[in-house]
Amino acid sequence: MKILYITGILLVFFAQSVVPIPKDVQKMYVDYGNRARSSFAANLPVANMNELVYDESLERKFSSCQVAQKEAEFDSRVIMFQAEMAESELLFDREGAAQNLVNDNRGEALLGKKIFHSQLTSVGCVHLDKPCAYPADKSHNVPDRFKATEMCFFDGPDNAKITDNLKKGKPATQCPNGKSEKYENLCKKSSKSGTSSNSWQSETASESSDSKSETSSGSLVSPAHILIASSVFIMISFYF
C-alpha cells in the first residue's frame, strides 16, 4: 500500500513533463513564424524585421506545464498554443491590419504580438505530454481541446514591446547582415549569433544542469522534480 502511495506522488510531480519536438516540426514552426513575420513586415511596413532560426538550447527554458504557465503569463518571450494553429496561414492582407494589431491591447492580441518583435532571431519549442490550460484559464474544467499542446520561447529582452527598436519603412531595407534568402521581407540573422544548435550558449550555461536531467525518452525535468524524487526515494528507503 505504501508503495502505491509513493508511486502516486511521483506520478503527480512528473505528470506534466515536456519533450523536444521532431526536426520536421521544428522546421514547420519556424516557417510558420517567418511567414507571419514577413506578412506583418510588408503590411506595417517594417524595415528591420529579423528572420527566425531554430535554437535547441532555448528548449531548456521549459521544465513543466506549471512553469510555462507562469512564464507565459509574465514573460513576453513565451507563448503557448495548439499544434493545429501552425497548420493555418497567418496573413496581414488587409490595409492597416498590422497597425491594428500594434494598437490592440486585448488579451488575445497581446499573445499574438509576441512573435512580431522585430529584433527576435531565435525560437525553441517543446511539446507537452498532456494538454495544458492557458494562464488565463483559471477553471479546472477546461476541455483538453481548448488547452495548449506546444510551448515556444523566443530570445531577446524580457517583456519588450512590439514597437521597441522597430524601424518603419520599406521591408528589409535596414538589415545589417543583408536580406533573408528565403523570406523577402525579413533580414538575415547575424552569423555572430551562431547556428541553431549552439547559439545562446553563454547565456544558457547556468541552465546546463537542466539538460542533463533529461530522461532516456527525451523528457525535460526540472531540478525541483529531481529534488522531490530524491526525497521520495529516501522515504522509500526509510520505510522499506
Buried (B, 14 or more C-beta within 10 A) or exposed (E): EEEEEBEEBBEEBBEBBBBBBEEEBBEBBBBBBBBBBBBBBBBBBBBBBBBBBBBBBBBBBBBBBEBBBEBBEEBBBBBBBBBEEBEEEBBBEEEEBBEEBBEEEEEEBEBBBBBBBBBBBBBBBBBBBEBBBBBEBEEEEBEEEEBBBBBBBBBBEEEBEBEEEBEEEEBBBBBEBEBBEEBEBBBBBEEEBBEBEEBBEEEBEEBEEBEEBBEEEEBBBBEEBBEBBEEBEEBBEEEE
